[in-house]
Amino acid sequence: MESGIQIKLSSGSNRGKNDEIDAYRISDYACTQLHKLRFYQFLSEATTRLQNS
């Protein structure tokens, strides 16, 4: 997950705002930051229960 402010700051000065432009900026950011991608493996239900007890 990436914070919205990080995506906003990465694209510099922006004019105009609508859903189509926002979607393009988010996808562009995701493509340029692909090299930083880290996969997250969720904990099993049993592990979660043990941690919460």
CNS distance restraints for C-alpha pairs under 8 A (distance, minus, plus):
assign (resid   2 and name CA) (resid   6 and name CA) 6.89 0.50 0.50
assign (resid   2 and name CA) (resid   7 and name CA) 7.45 0.50 0.50
assign (resid   3 and name CA) (resid   7 and name CA) 6.80 0.50 0.50
assign (resid   4 and name CA) (resid   8 and name CA) 6.19 0.50 0.50
assign (resid   5 and name CA) (resid   9 and name CA) 6.00 0.50 0.50
assign (resid   6 and name CA) (resid  10 and name CA) 6.12 0.50 0.50
assign (resid   7 and name CA) (resid  11 and name CA) 6.72 0.50 0.50
assign (resid   7 and name CA) (resid  25 and name CA) 7.80 0.50 0.50
assign (resid   7 and name CA) (resid  26 and name CA) 6.81 0.50 0.50
assign (resid   7 and name CA) (resid  29 and name CA) 6.53 0.50 0.50
assign (resid   8 and name CA) (resid  12 and name CA) 7.25 0.50 0.50
assign (resid  10 and name CA) (resid  29 and name CA) 7.67 0.50 0.50
assign (resid  11 and name CA) (resid  25 and name CA) 7.48 0.50 0.50
assign (resid  11 and name CA) (resid  29 and name CA) 7.88 0.50 0.50
assign (resid  16 and name CA) (resid  21 and name CA) 7.85 0.50 0.50
assign (resid  17 and name CA) (resid  21 and name CA) 6.35 0.50 0.50
assign (resid  17 and name CA) (resid  22 and name CA) 6.85 0.50 0.50
assign (resid  18 and name CA) (resid  22 and name CA) 6.13 0.50 0.50
assign (resid  19 and name CA) (resid  23 and name CA) 6.00 0.50 0.50
assign (resid  20 and name CA) (resid  24 and name CA) 6.28 0.50 0.50
assign (resid  21 and name CA) (resid  25 and name CA) 6.23 0.50 0.50
assign (resid  22 and name CA) (resid  26 and name CA) 6.17 0.50 0.50
assign (resid  23 and name CA) (resid  27 and name CA) 6.15 0.50 0.50
assign (resid  24 and name CA) (resid  28 and name CA) 5.98 0.50 0.50
assign (resid  25 and name CA) (resid  29 and name CA) 6.07 0.50 0.50
assign (resid  26 and name CA) (resid  30 and name CA) 6.17 0.50 0.50
assign (resid  27 and name CA) (resid  31 and name CA) 6.17 0.50 0.50
assign (resid  28 and name CA) (resid  32 and name CA) 6.25 0.50 0.50
assign (resid  29 and name CA) (resid  33 and name CA) 6.06 0.50 0.50
assign (resid  30 and name CA) (resid  34 and name CA) 5.99 0.50 0.50
assign (resid  33 and name CA) (resid  37 and name CA) 7.11 0.50 0.50
assign (resid  43 and name CA) (resid  47 and name CA) 6.19 0.50 0.50
assign (resid  43 and name CA) (resid  48 and name CA) 6.38 0.50 0.50
assign (resid  44 and name CA) (resid  48 and name CA) 6.32 0.50 0.50
assign (resid  45 and name CA) (resid  49 and name CA) 6.21 0.50 0.50
assign (resid  46 and name CA) (resid  50 and name CA) 6.28 0.50 0.50
assign (resid  47 and name CA) (resid  51 and name CA) 6.23 0.50 0.50
assign (resid  48 and name CA) (resid  52 and name CA) 6.23 0.50 0.50
assign (resid  49 and name CA) (resid  53 and name CA) 6.27 0.50 0.50
